[in-house]
Amino acid sequence: MIFNSYLHIFFLTPDLERLTADDFQKAEEFVNTMRLLYTSTLCVSSERSPTCGQILPILNKLEVHFKVAEEDTAFTSAVKEKV
């Protein structure tokens, strides 16, 4: 639900003046949080037949990355919980 409201604001607003600094901060947090998932997807999808030896380390890294940490903001925590 959080993402839908931000996507709605971003894509349906005729001008970027309605976006606040907080909106840009959340977009930056989202990109930083999801970057490892994107990179992992590229690595696995580039292989024709990925092996367990390639996939398991990636899964372990993703599990660690997406655990909610104490220093995470409320927005980042919500993103990590959804993943």
DONUKE-290823 format. One record per residue: x, y, z of N, C-alpha, C in turn; residue in one letter. Coordinates in steps of 0.001 Angstrom, whole numbers. Layout:
<node><n_x>X</n_x><n_y>Y</n_y><n_z>Z</n_z><ca_x>X</ca_x><ca_y>Y</ca_y><ca_z>Z</ca_z><c_x>X</c_x><c_y>Y</c_y><c_z>Z</c_z><res>A</res></node>
...
END
This chain:
<node><n_x>818</n_x><n_y>-1190</n_y><n_z>0</n_z><ca_x>0</ca_x><ca_y>0</ca_y><ca_z>0</ca_z><c_x>868</c_x><c_y>1263</c_y><c_z>0</c_z><res>M</res></node>
<node><n_x>1963</n_x><n_y>1237</n_y><n_z>756</n_z><ca_x>2865</ca_x><ca_y>2390</ca_y><ca_z>808</ca_z><c_x>3410</c_x><c_y>2686</c_y><c_z>-585</c_z><res>I</res></node>
<node><n_x>3827</n_x><n_y>1614</n_y><n_z>-1290</n_z><ca_x>4436</ca_x><ca_y>1799</ca_y><ca_z>-2600</ca_z><c_x>3429</c_x><c_y>2363</c_y><c_z>-3593</c_z><res>F</res></node>
<node><n_x>2191</n_x><n_y>1895</n_y><n_z>-3523</n_z><ca_x>1169</ca_x><ca_y>2368</ca_y><ca_z>-4457</ca_z><c_x>953</c_x><c_y>3868</c_y><c_z>-4330</c_z><res>N</res></node>
<node><n_x>939</n_x><n_y>4376</n_y><n_z>-3098</n_z><ca_x>723</ca_x><ca_y>5806</ca_y><ca_z>-2923</ca_z><c_x>1892</c_x><c_y>6612</c_y><c_z>-3485</c_z><res>S</res></node>
<node><n_x>3122</n_x><n_y>6119</n_y><n_z>-3327</n_z><ca_x>4275</ca_x><ca_y>6830</ca_y><ca_z>-3867</ca_z><c_x>4316</c_x><c_y>6733</c_y><c_z>-5389</c_z><res>Y</res></node>
<node><n_x>3972</n_x><n_y>5567</n_y><n_z>-5919</n_z><ca_x>3932</ca_x><ca_y>5439</ca_y><ca_z>-7374</ca_z><c_x>2851</c_x><c_y>6330</c_y><c_z>-7956</c_z><res>L</res></node>
<node><n_x>1724</n_x><n_y>6408</n_y><n_z>-7275</n_z><ca_x>629</ca_x><ca_y>7267</ca_y><ca_z>-7728</ca_z><c_x>1072</c_x><c_y>8731</c_y><c_z>-7760</c_z><res>H</res></node>
<node><n_x>1726</n_x><n_y>9169</n_y><n_z>-6706</n_z><ca_x>2207</ca_x><ca_y>10553</ca_y><ca_z>-6634</ca_z><c_x>3204</c_x><c_y>10810</c_y><c_z>-7753</c_z><res>I</res></node>
<node><n_x>4122</n_x><n_y>9871</n_y><n_z>-7958</n_z><ca_x>5201</ca_x><ca_y>10090</ca_y><ca_z>-8916</ca_z><c_x>4704</c_x><c_y>10091</c_y><c_z>-10359</c_z><res>F</res></node>
<node><n_x>3886</n_x><n_y>9115</n_y><n_z>-10721</n_z><ca_x>3509</ca_x><ca_y>8963</ca_y><ca_z>-12119</ca_z><c_x>2287</c_x><c_y>9773</c_y><c_z>-12533</c_z><res>F</res></node>
<node><n_x>1426</n_x><n_y>10105</n_y><n_z>-11601</n_z><ca_x>206</ca_x><ca_y>10806</ca_y><ca_z>-11976</ca_z><c_x>236</c_x><c_y>12298</c_y><c_z>-11666</c_z><res>L</res></node>
<node><n_x>1294</n_x><n_y>12770</n_y><n_z>-11083</n_z><ca_x>1441</ca_x><ca_y>14189</ca_y><ca_z>-10780</ca_z><c_x>2053</c_x><c_y>14871</c_y><c_z>-12001</c_z><res>T</res></node>
<node><n_x>1425</n_x><n_y>15922</n_y><n_z>-12490</n_z><ca_x>1928</ca_x><ca_y>16563</ca_y><ca_z>-13708</ca_z><c_x>3284</c_x><c_y>17237</c_y><c_z>-13538</c_z><res>P</res></node>
<node><n_x>3617</n_x><n_y>17634</n_y><n_z>-12346</n_z><ca_x>4915</ca_x><ca_y>18284</ca_y><ca_z>-12153</ca_z><c_x>5587</c_x><c_y>17724</c_y><c_z>-10907</c_z><res>D</res></node>
<node><n_x>6906</n_x><n_y>17774</n_y><n_z>-10919</n_z><ca_x>7684</ca_x><ca_y>17212</ca_y><ca_z>-9814</ca_z><c_x>7724</c_x><c_y>18109</c_y><c_z>-8591</c_z><res>L</res></node>
<node><n_x>7122</n_x><n_y>19281</n_y><n_z>-8672</n_z><ca_x>7139</ca_x><ca_y>20197</ca_y><ca_z>-7541</ca_z><c_x>6378</c_x><c_y>19642</c_y><c_z>-6343</c_z><res>E</res></node>
<node><n_x>5488</n_x><n_y>18722</n_y><n_z>-6572</n_z><ca_x>4703</ca_x><ca_y>18145</ca_y><ca_z>-5470</ca_z><c_x>5491</c_x><c_y>17126</c_y><c_z>-4665</c_z><res>R</res></node>
<node><n_x>6593</n_x><n_y>16665</n_y><n_z>-5215</n_z><ca_x>7413</ca_x><ca_y>15712</ca_y><ca_z>-4488</ca_z><c_x>8235</c_x><c_y>16457</c_y><c_z>-3436</c_z><res>L</res></node>
<node><n_x>8241</n_x><n_y>15921</n_y><n_z>-2254</n_z><ca_x>8972</ca_x><ca_y>16549</ca_y><ca_z>-1160</ca_z><c_x>10351</c_x><c_y>15924</c_y><c_z>-1022</c_z><res>T</res></node>
<node><n_x>11163</n_x><n_y>16523</n_y><n_z>-200</n_z><ca_x>12486</ca_x><ca_y>15970</ca_y><ca_z>93</ca_z><c_x>12348</c_x><c_y>14596</c_y><c_z>735</c_z><res>A</res></node>
<node><n_x>11297</n_x><n_y>14402</n_y><n_z>1527</n_z><ca_x>11042</ca_x><ca_y>13107</ca_y><ca_z>2160</ca_z><c_x>10746</c_x><c_y>12040</c_y><c_z>1101</c_z><res>D</res></node>
<node><n_x>10012</n_x><n_y>12419</n_y><n_z>69</n_z><ca_x>9719</ca_x><ca_y>11481</ca_y><ca_z>-1015</ca_z><c_x>11001</c_x><c_y>11046</c_y><c_z>-1717</c_z><res>D</res></node>
<node><n_x>11893</n_x><n_y>11987</n_y><n_z>-1985</n_z><ca_x>13158</ca_x><ca_y>11656</ca_y><ca_z>-2626</ca_z><c_x>14031</c_x><c_y>10800</c_y><c_z>-1709</c_z><res>F</res></node>
<node><n_x>13993</n_x><n_y>11069</n_y><n_z>-406</n_z><ca_x>14751</ca_x><ca_y>10271</ca_y><ca_z>556</ca_z><c_x>14257</c_x><c_y>8829</c_y><c_z>557</c_z><res>Q</res></node>
<node><n_x>12945</n_x><n_y>8657</n_y><n_z>531</n_z><ca_x>12380</ca_x><ca_y>7304</ca_y><ca_z>518</ca_z><c_x>12704</c_x><c_y>6581</c_y><c_z>-786</c_z><res>K</res></node>
<node><n_x>12699</n_x><n_y>7291</n_y><n_z>-1889</n_z><ca_x>13062</ca_x><ca_y>6682</ca_y><ca_z>-3167</ca_z><c_x>14515</c_x><c_y>6209</c_y><c_z>-3139</c_z><res>A</res></node>
<node><n_x>15375</n_x><n_y>7025</n_y><n_z>-2549</n_z><ca_x>16788</ca_x><ca_y>6659</ca_y><ca_z>-2430</ca_z><c_x>16956</c_x><c_y>5438</c_y><c_z>-1533</c_z><res>E</res></node>
<node><n_x>16247</n_x><n_y>5402</n_y><n_z>-415</n_z><ca_x>16303</ca_x><ca_y>4249</ca_y><ca_z>483</ca_z><c_x>15813</c_x><c_y>2988</c_y><c_z>-224</c_z><res>E</res></node>
<node><n_x>14751</n_x><n_y>3125</n_y><n_z>-1008</n_z><ca_x>14200</ca_x><ca_y>1986</ca_y><ca_z>-1734</ca_z><c_x>15220</c_x><c_y>1431</c_y><c_z>-2725</c_z><res>F</res></node>
<node><n_x>15845</n_x><n_y>2312</n_y><n_z>-3477</n_z><ca_x>16840</ca_x><ca_y>1873</ca_y><ca_z>-4461</ca_z><c_x>18007</c_x><c_y>1193</c_y><c_z>-3764</c_z><res>V</res></node>
<node><n_x>18489</n_x><n_y>1776</n_y><n_z>-2676</n_z><ca_x>19611</ca_x><ca_y>1180</ca_y><ca_z>-1952</ca_z><c_x>19250</c_x><c_y>-180</c_y><c_z>-1359</c_z><res>N</res></node>
<node><n_x>18017</n_x><n_y>-320</n_y><n_z>-902</n_z><ca_x>17577</ca_x><ca_y>-1586</ca_y><ca_z>-320</ca_z><c_x>17430</c_x><c_y>-2663</c_y><c_z>-1382</c_z><res>T</res></node>
<node><n_x>16908</n_x><n_y>-2292</n_y><n_z>-2530</n_z><ca_x>16605</ca_x><ca_y>-3275</ca_y><ca_z>-3572</ca_z><c_x>17771</c_x><c_y>-3547</c_y><c_z>-4527</c_z><res>M</res></node>
<node><n_x>18838</n_x><n_y>-2796</n_y><n_z>-4417</n_z><ca_x>19974</ca_x><ca_y>-2949</ca_y><ca_z>-5337</ca_z><c_x>20542</c_x><c_y>-4369</c_y><c_z>-5329</c_z><res>R</res></node>
<node><n_x>20687</n_x><n_y>-4971</n_y><n_z>-4148</n_z><ca_x>21249</ca_x><ca_y>-6315</ca_y><ca_z>-4062</ca_z><c_x>20317</c_x><c_y>-7337</c_y><c_z>-4714</c_z><res>L</res></node>
<node><n_x>19020</n_x><n_y>-7167</n_y><n_z>-4564</n_z><ca_x>18065</ca_x><ca_y>-8068</ca_y><ca_z>-5209</ca_z><c_x>18173</c_x><c_y>-7962</c_y><c_z>-6732</c_z><res>L</res></node>
<node><n_x>18301</n_x><n_y>-6757</n_y><n_z>-7225</n_z><ca_x>18466</ca_x><ca_y>-6534</ca_y><ca_z>-8668</ca_z><c_x>19739</c_x><c_y>-7197</c_y><c_z>-9177</c_z><res>Y</res></node>
<node><n_x>20835</n_x><n_y>-6985</n_y><n_z>-8471</n_z><ca_x>22115</ca_x><ca_y>-7568</ca_y><ca_z>-8873</ca_z><c_x>22050</c_x><c_y>-9090</c_y><c_z>-8840</c_z><res>T</res></node>
<node><n_x>21426</n_x><n_y>-9626</n_y><n_z>-7814</n_z><ca_x>21286</ca_x><ca_y>-11081</ca_y><ca_z>-7693</ca_z><c_x>20451</c_x><c_y>-11644</c_y><c_z>-8832</c_z><res>S</res></node>
<node><n_x>19399</n_x><n_y>-10952</n_y><n_z>-9182</n_z><ca_x>18548</ca_x><ca_y>-11381</ca_y><ca_z>-10289</ca_z><c_x>19324</c_x><c_y>-11405</c_y><c_z>-11596</c_z><res>T</res></node>
<node><n_x>20134</n_x><n_y>-10390</n_y><n_z>-11815</n_z><ca_x>20954</ca_x><ca_y>-10347</ca_y><ca_z>-13026</ca_z><c_x>21949</c_x><c_y>-11505</c_y><c_z>-13068</c_z><res>L</res></node>
<node><n_x>22567</n_x><n_y>-11799</n_y><n_z>-11935</n_z><ca_x>23550</ca_x><ca_y>-12890</ca_y><ca_z>-11878</ca_z><c_x>22908</c_x><c_y>-14232</c_y><c_z>-12196</c_z><res>C</res></node>
<node><n_x>21782</n_x><n_y>-14506</n_y><n_z>-11588</n_z><ca_x>21127</ca_x><ca_y>-15800</ca_y><ca_z>-11787</ca_z><c_x>20528</c_x><c_y>-15897</c_y><c_z>-13185</c_z><res>V</res></node>
<node><n_x>19945</n_x><n_y>-14831</n_y><n_z>-13666</n_z><ca_x>19299</ca_x><ca_y>-14887</ca_y><ca_z>-14977</ca_z><c_x>20296</c_x><c_y>-14902</c_y><c_z>-16131</c_z><res>S</res></node>
<node><n_x>21533</n_x><n_y>-14524</n_y><n_z>-15883</n_z><ca_x>22530</ca_x><ca_y>-14539</ca_y><ca_z>-16953</ca_z><c_x>23037</c_x><c_y>-15948</c_y><c_z>-17224</c_z><res>S</res></node>
<node><n_x>22835</n_x><n_y>-16833</n_y><n_z>-16265</n_z><ca_x>23257</ca_x><ca_y>-18223</ca_y><ca_z>-16441</ca_z><c_x>22144</c_x><c_y>-19026</c_y><c_z>-17094</c_z><res>E</res></node>
<node><n_x>22520</n_x><n_y>-19880</n_y><n_z>-18023</n_z><ca_x>21516</ca_x><ca_y>-20718</ca_y><ca_z>-18676</ca_z><c_x>20974</c_x><c_y>-21764</c_y><c_z>-17722</c_z><res>R</res></node>
<node><n_x>21854</n_x><n_y>-22358</n_y><n_z>-16947</n_z><ca_x>21462</ca_x><ca_y>-23366</ca_y><ca_z>-15955</ca_z><c_x>22237</c_x><c_y>-23107</c_y><c_z>-14669</c_z><res>S</res></node>
<node><n_x>21752</n_x><n_y>-22189</n_y><n_z>-13830</n_z><ca_x>22487</ca_x><ca_y>-21896</ca_y><ca_z>-12589</ca_z><c_x>22516</c_x><c_y>-23112</c_y><c_z>-11668</c_z><res>P</res></node>
<node><n_x>23613</n_x><n_y>-23270</n_y><n_z>-10976</n_z><ca_x>23778</ca_x><ca_y>-24412</ca_y><ca_z>-10069</ca_z><c_x>23517</c_x><c_y>-23977</c_y><c_z>-8634</c_z><res>T</res></node>
<node><n_x>23362</n_x><n_y>-24963</n_y><n_z>-7768</n_z><ca_x>23170</ca_x><ca_y>-24677</ca_y><ca_z>-6335</ca_z><c_x>24365</c_x><c_y>-23925</c_y><c_z>-5767</c_z><res>C</res></node>
<node><n_x>25548</n_x><n_y>-24235</n_y><n_z>-6280</n_z><ca_x>26753</ca_x><ca_y>-23550</ca_y><ca_z>-5819</ca_z><c_x>26737</c_x><c_y>-22066</c_y><c_z>-6128</c_z><res>G</res></node>
<node><n_x>25976</n_x><n_y>-21673</n_y><n_z>-7135</n_z><ca_x>25842</ca_x><ca_y>-20260</ca_y><ca_z>-7461</ca_z><c_x>24672</c_x><c_y>-19628</c_y><c_z>-6709</c_z><res>Q</res></node>
<node><n_x>23600</n_x><n_y>-20370</n_y><n_z>-6561</n_z><ca_x>22378</ca_x><ca_y>-19813</ca_y><ca_z>-5998</ca_z><c_x>22419</c_x><c_y>-19717</c_y><c_z>-4475</c_z><res>I</res></node>
<node><n_x>22922</n_x><n_y>-20737</n_y><n_z>-3797</n_z><ca_x>22903</ca_x><ca_y>-20742</ca_y><ca_z>-2330</ca_z><c_x>23654</c_x><c_y>-19562</c_y><c_z>-1709</c_z><res>L</res></node>
<node><n_x>24850</n_x><n_y>-19211</n_y><n_z>-2177</n_z><ca_x>25513</ca_x><ca_y>-18032</ca_y><ca_z>-1591</ca_z><c_x>24706</c_x><c_y>-16741</c_y><c_z>-1802</c_z><res>P</res></node>
<node><n_x>24068</n_x><n_y>-16644</n_y><n_z>-2958</n_z><ca_x>23243</ca_x><ca_y>-15467</ca_y><ca_z>-3238</ca_z><c_x>22055</c_x><c_y>-15421</c_y><c_z>-2280</c_z><res>I</res></node>
<node><n_x>21400</n_x><n_y>-16560</n_y><n_z>-2084</n_z><ca_x>20263</ca_x><ca_y>-16611</ca_y><ca_z>-1151</ca_z><c_x>20686</c_x><c_y>-16252</c_y><c_z>272</c_z><res>L</res></node>
<node><n_x>21834</n_x><n_y>-16772</n_y><n_z>699</n_z><ca_x>22332</ca_x><ca_y>-16450</ca_y><ca_z>2046</ca_z><c_x>22587</c_x><c_y>-14957</c_y><c_z>2194</c_z><res>N</res></node>
<node><n_x>23178</n_x><n_y>-14363</n_y><n_z>1180</n_z><ca_x>23460</ca_x><ca_y>-12923</ca_y><ca_z>1211</ca_z><c_x>22162</c_x><c_y>-12122</c_y><c_z>1248</c_z><res>K</res></node>
<node><n_x>21163</n_x><n_y>-12549</n_y><n_z>471</n_z><ca_x>19871</ca_x><ca_y>-11864</ca_y><ca_z>455</ca_z><c_x>19168</c_x><c_y>-11962</c_y><c_z>1808</c_z><res>L</res></node>
<node><n_x>19235</n_x><n_y>-13136</n_y><n_z>2432</n_z><ca_x>18614</ca_x><ca_y>-13301</ca_y><ca_z>3753</ca_z><c_x>19215</c_x><c_y>-12342</c_y><c_z>4771</c_z><res>E</res></node>
<node><n_x>20520</n_x><n_y>-12221</n_y><n_z>4766</n_z><ca_x>21197</ca_x><ca_y>-11311</ca_y><ca_z>5700</ca_z><c_x>20837</c_x><c_y>-9857</c_y><c_z>5377</c_z><res>V</res></node>
<node><n_x>20849</n_x><n_y>-9526</n_y><n_z>4106</n_z><ca_x>20584</ca_x><ca_y>-8147</ca_y><ca_z>3690</ca_z><c_x>19171</c_x><c_y>-7696</c_y><c_z>4046</c_z><res>H</res></node>
<node><n_x>18201</n_x><n_y>-8597</n_y><n_z>3909</n_z><ca_x>16806</ca_x><ca_y>-8216</ca_y><ca_z>4112</ca_z><c_x>16291</c_x><c_y>-8444</c_y><c_z>5529</c_z><res>F</res></node>
<node><n_x>17167</n_x><n_y>-8791</n_y><n_z>6449</n_z><ca_x>16764</ca_x><ca_y>-8818</ca_y><ca_z>7863</ca_z><c_x>16674</c_x><c_y>-7384</c_y><c_z>8364</c_z><res>K</res></node>
<node><n_x>15596</n_x><n_y>-7089</n_y><n_z>9068</n_z><ca_x>15402</ca_x><ca_y>-5736</ca_y><ca_z>9584</ca_z><c_x>16444</c_x><c_y>-5464</c_y><c_z>10666</c_z><res>V</res></node>
<node><n_x>17149</n_x><n_y>-4354</n_y><n_z>10515</n_z><ca_x>18177</ca_x><ca_y>-3957</ca_y><ca_z>11465</ca_z><c_x>17658</c_x><c_y>-2802</c_y><c_z>12320</c_z><res>A</res></node>
<node><n_x>18260</n_x><n_y>-2634</n_y><n_z>13460</n_z><ca_x>17849</ca_x><ca_y>-1579</ca_y><ca_z>14398</ca_z><c_x>18018</c_x><c_y>-186</c_y><c_z>13798</c_z><res>E</res></node>
<node><n_x>19044</n_x><n_y>-3</n_y><n_z>12990</n_z><ca_x>19315</ca_x><ca_y>1320</ca_y><ca_z>12430</ca_z><c_x>18479</c_x><c_y>1634</c_y><c_z>11188</c_z><res>E</res></node>
<node><n_x>17682</n_x><n_y>683</n_y><n_z>10719</n_z><ca_x>16828</ca_x><ca_y>925</ca_y><ca_z>9559</ca_z><c_x>15717</c_x><c_y>1917</c_y><c_z>9892</c_z><res>D</res></node>
<node><n_x>15380</n_x><n_y>2734</n_y><n_z>8904</n_z><ca_x>14248</ca_x><ca_y>3644</ca_y><ca_z>9076</ca_z><c_x>12959</c_x><c_y>2835</c_y><c_z>9000</c_z><res>T</res></node>
<node><n_x>11856</n_x><n_y>3467</n_y><n_z>9359</n_z><ca_x>10561</ca_x><ca_y>2789</ca_y><ca_z>9307</ca_z><c_x>10241</c_x><c_y>2371</c_y><c_z>7874</c_z><res>A</res></node>
<node><n_x>10563</n_x><n_y>3213</n_y><n_z>6922</n_z><ca_x>10301</ca_x><ca_y>2904</ca_y><ca_z>5517</ca_z><c_x>11129</c_x><c_y>1712</c_y><c_z>5057</c_z><res>F</res></node>
<node><n_x>12430</n_x><n_y>1715</n_y><n_z>5349</n_z><ca_x>13305</ca_x><ca_y>615</ca_y><ca_z>4961</ca_z><c_x>12884</c_x><c_y>-673</c_y><c_z>5630</c_z><res>T</res></node>
<node><n_x>12496</n_x><n_y>-601</n_y><n_z>6888</n_z><ca_x>12009</ca_x><ca_y>-1787</ca_y><ca_z>7597</ca_z><c_x>10765</c_x><c_y>-2344</c_y><c_z>6927</c_z><res>S</res></node>
<node><n_x>9862</n_x><n_y>-1473</n_y><n_z>6515</n_z><ca_x>8634</ca_x><ca_y>-1923</ca_y><ca_z>5842</ca_z><c_x>8965</c_x><c_y>-2598</c_y><c_z>4519</c_z><res>A</res></node>
<node><n_x>9911</n_x><n_y>-2047</n_y><n_z>3775</n_z><ca_x>10316</ca_x><ca_y>-2650</ca_y><ca_z>2499</ca_z><c_x>10918</c_x><c_y>-4024</c_y><c_z>2745</c_z><res>V</res></node>
<node><n_x>11806</n_x><n_y>-4114</n_y><n_z>3716</n_z><ca_x>12467</ca_x><ca_y>-5399</ca_y><ca_z>4003</ca_z><c_x>11462</c_x><c_y>-6442</c_y><c_z>4476</c_z><res>K</res></node>
<node><n_x>10481</n_x><n_y>-6052</n_y><n_z>5246</n_z><ca_x>9473</ca_x><ca_y>-6994</ca_y><ca_z>5719</ca_z><c_x>8621</c_x><c_y>-7523</c_y><c_z>4569</c_z><res>E</res></node>
<node><n_x>8370</n_x><n_y>-6703</n_y><n_z>3569</n_z><ca_x>7563</ca_x><ca_y>-7120</ca_y><ca_z>2426</ca_z><c_x>8327</c_x><c_y>-8091</c_y><c_z>1524</c_z><res>K</res></node>
<node><n_x>9642</n_x><n_y>-7942</n_y><n_z>1477</n_z><ca_x>10446</ca_x><ca_y>-8832</ca_y><ca_z>634</ca_z><c_x>10615</c_x><c_y>-10137</c_y><c_z>1361</c_z><res>V</res></node>
END
